[in-house]
Amino acid sequence: MADVIVIGGGPAGLGAALEAKKTGAESVVILERDRELGGILNQCIHNGFGLHEFQEELTGPEYAQRFINQVKDEEIDVYLNTMVLDLTEDRKVTVLGDEGVQVIQGKSVVLAMGCRERTAGAIDLQGYRPAGVYNAGMAQRILNMEGYQVGREVVIYGSGDIGLIMARRMTLEGAKVKAVVEVMPHSSGLYRNIAQCLEDYDIPLLLRHQIQKVYGKDRIEGVTISQIDDQWRTVEGTEKIISCDTLLLSVGLIPENELSEKGNVPLDSGTKGAIVNSTMETGIPGIFSCGNVLHVHDIVDFVTKESRIAGRNAARFARNELPRGEEIPTRPGKGVTYTLPQKLMLEDPDGVTLFLRSDVIYKKARVKVKEGDRLVKEKRERLIVPSEMVQITLDPEELRELNGEIIVEIVGEKND
Ligand SMILES: Cc1cc2nc3c(=O)[nH]c(=O)nc-3n(C[C@H](O)[C@H](O)[C@H](O)COP(=O)(O)OP(=O)(O)OC[C@H]3O[C@@H](n4cnc5c(N)ncnc54)[C@H](O)[C@@H]3O)c2cc1C
């Protein structure tokens, strides 16, 4: 039996476990399937982590280490090489670890399993399945953690952050990155990554382009690309072949929610993660969620912030002290693809920060939180892009005045 069981030892799991322990949980356990703590950060050897949390630019491993050191100091029980196989609604967790299969009962559970990459199958890539086609994150792991060069002539499909960062990384290792091919009219990565990873190295970003076909039987030899129009149709006459020995796919991330499903945790079709209230509690009492398994984050500092809320409230639940009260739903309106949390508690002494993403790029934008026709809060942003999460905070007084569904919308000059 443990007060709080945390599944996953990435930044979300580390942050939740530490906060649970610091706020009074007596026994906190982290279950991690990998051989070390840190999650995806271990392979992110570039800098850019920790600007909000530490006001410093750290590498991924440096950021993780700060939390791993604290976990050691706080006497949190860590089980590595331990795969969680099952989770029940009454918070029984089945694990496969060094001592075989075991069942651990948690007073509360925090889901922090992160996310995984979409594959070639998921995007229906045409052609053979030759060697040399990798998910960008897998290539990053092979290069940065195992020390192998992945390829020499590279095309990257999708301009998510992992693809952009790998474009620079492969270039620094002596490879020629011939193009980053993106079907959307804008990149799905952070602006700073486009500048620092592509523009600084003269790597072309081909927007509104698709890969039509992969060539090569044993090893990839090239790809055909073409332009597409705004109806997603091929623009005739724009096809061209780019020779390459490596294709990296950076075409989206999916929260790892198989365990959540086993525990009957209700999921949101927009985020593909759990539906949570302001305490990060899911629809199953005592099961909390945070980090990339809840919704895909671009900045790890916000993962840490969210994980603290989950950890603190998991500890409260374990002590039977989690406040219950009236909740109202939130819903994405015009220009917004999702909002989180999906339910707000009206009595919340800390207030609540709503996270949201836009559908397209907006200039001179206003984020509006509305209750029917009443404007509850408004925030101005010079530029909003789908790849960067937007936040807007409601303070305790604003929360207490609410009594109906909240709709969050973005208005501004569309720039598509
Ligand atoms: C390539 C790349 C570059 C990035 N660059 C930046 C950047 O420059 N700046 C920035 O701020 N952020 C960056 N990020 C984002 C940031 O790294 C992530 O948002 C953050 O790591 C997510 O943390 P997490 O704990 O939710 O997930 P993860 O780090 O993925 O951790 C999840 C953990 O759960 C474990 N797990 C999963 N299932 C199970 C199971 N069944 N049993 C046991 N354990 C399990 C996994 O092994 C893993 O260790 C980047 C991300 C990537 C992928």
The ligand as a MOL file (V3000), in Angstrom:
LIG
                    3D

  0  0  0     0  0            999 V3000
M  V30 BEGIN CTAB
M  V30 COUNTS 53 58 0 0 0
M  V30 BEGIN ATOM
M  V30 1 C 12.4890 16.2130 -28.9810 0
M  V30 2 C 11.8730 17.0350 -27.9180 0
M  V30 3 C 12.3680 18.2940 -27.6910 0
M  V30 4 C 11.8380 19.0640 -26.6770 0
M  V30 5 N 12.3880 20.2930 -26.4570 0
M  V30 6 C 11.9390 21.0460 -25.4320 0
M  V30 7 C 12.5760 22.2910 -25.0870 0
M  V30 8 O 13.5190 22.7360 -25.7520 0
M  V30 9 N 12.1140 22.9780 -24.0290 0
M  V30 10 C 11.0890 22.5010 -23.2840 0
M  V30 11 O 10.7120 23.1330 -22.3010 0
M  V30 12 N 10.4480 21.3300 -23.5860 0
M  V30 13 C 10.8530 20.5800 -24.6300 0
M  V30 14 N 10.2470 19.3870 -24.9070 0
M  V30 15 C 9.0400 19.0010 -24.1700 0
M  V30 16 C 9.2790 18.2530 -22.8560 0
M  V30 17 O 10.4260 17.4830 -22.9390 0
M  V30 18 C 8.0910 17.3580 -22.5590 0
M  V30 19 O 6.9600 18.1910 -22.5290 0
M  V30 20 C 8.1920 16.6440 -21.2050 0
M  V30 21 O 9.3650 15.8680 -21.1790 0
M  V30 22 C 6.9920 15.7300 -20.9360 0
M  V30 23 O 7.1200 15.1430 -19.6540 0
M  V30 24 P 6.2580 13.8850 -19.1980 0
M  V30 25 O 6.7880 13.4970 -17.8630 0
M  V30 26 O 4.8360 14.1690 -19.3260 0
M  V30 27 O 6.5750 12.7320 -20.2500 0
M  V30 28 P 7.9080 11.8820 -20.5040 0
M  V30 29 O 9.1250 12.7010 -20.3510 0
M  V30 30 O 7.6810 11.1800 -21.7940 0
M  V30 31 O 7.8770 10.7990 -19.3200 0
M  V30 32 C 6.9350 9.7360 -19.2530 0
M  V30 33 C 7.5840 8.5690 -18.5350 0
M  V30 34 O 6.5910 7.5720 -18.2730 0
M  V30 35 C 7.1690 6.2950 -18.4680 0
M  V30 36 N 6.0920 5.3240 -18.7240 0
M  V30 37 C 5.1790 5.3490 -19.7240 0
M  V30 38 N 4.3400 4.2900 -19.6280 0
M  V30 39 C 4.7260 3.5910 -18.5390 0
M  V30 40 C 4.2510 2.3780 -17.9310 0
M  V30 41 N 3.1980 1.7070 -18.4080 0
M  V30 42 N 4.8910 1.9190 -16.8200 0
M  V30 43 C 5.9550 2.6060 -16.3020 0
M  V30 44 N 6.4610 3.7460 -16.8420 0
M  V30 45 C 5.8450 4.2370 -17.9500 0
M  V30 46 C 8.0970 6.5150 -19.6630 0
M  V30 47 O 9.0970 5.5130 -19.7410 0
M  V30 48 C 8.6670 7.8910 -19.3650 0
M  V30 49 O 9.8590 7.8380 -18.6190 0
M  V30 50 C 10.7720 18.5850 -25.9000 0
M  V30 51 C 10.2480 17.3010 -26.1440 0
M  V30 52 C 10.7920 16.5350 -27.1270 0
M  V30 53 C 10.2220 15.1490 -27.3550 0
M  V30 END ATOM
M  V30 BEGIN BOND
M  V30 1 1 1 2
M  V30 2 1 2 3
M  V30 3 2 2 52
M  V30 4 2 3 4
M  V30 5 1 4 5
M  V30 6 1 4 50
M  V30 7 2 5 6
M  V30 8 1 6 7
M  V30 9 1 6 13
M  V30 10 2 7 8
M  V30 11 1 7 9
M  V30 12 1 9 10
M  V30 13 2 10 11
M  V30 14 1 10 12
M  V30 15 2 12 13
M  V30 16 1 13 14
M  V30 17 1 14 15
M  V30 18 1 14 50
M  V30 19 1 15 16
M  V30 20 1 16 17
M  V30 21 1 16 18
M  V30 22 1 18 19
M  V30 23 1 18 20
M  V30 24 1 20 21
M  V30 25 1 20 22
M  V30 26 1 22 23
M  V30 27 1 23 24
M  V30 28 2 24 25
M  V30 29 1 24 26
M  V30 30 1 24 27
M  V30 31 1 27 28
M  V30 32 2 28 29
M  V30 33 1 28 30
M  V30 34 1 28 31
M  V30 35 1 31 32
M  V30 36 1 32 33
M  V30 37 1 33 34
M  V30 38 1 33 48
M  V30 39 1 34 35
M  V30 40 1 35 36
M  V30 41 1 35 46
M  V30 42 1 36 37
M  V30 43 1 36 45
M  V30 44 2 37 38
M  V30 45 1 38 39
M  V30 46 1 39 40
M  V30 47 2 39 45
M  V30 48 1 40 41
M  V30 49 2 40 42
M  V30 50 1 42 43
M  V30 51 2 43 44
M  V30 52 1 44 45
M  V30 53 1 46 47
M  V30 54 1 46 48
M  V30 55 1 48 49
M  V30 56 2 50 51
M  V30 57 1 51 52
M  V30 58 1 52 53
M  V30 END BOND
M  V30 END CTAB
M  END
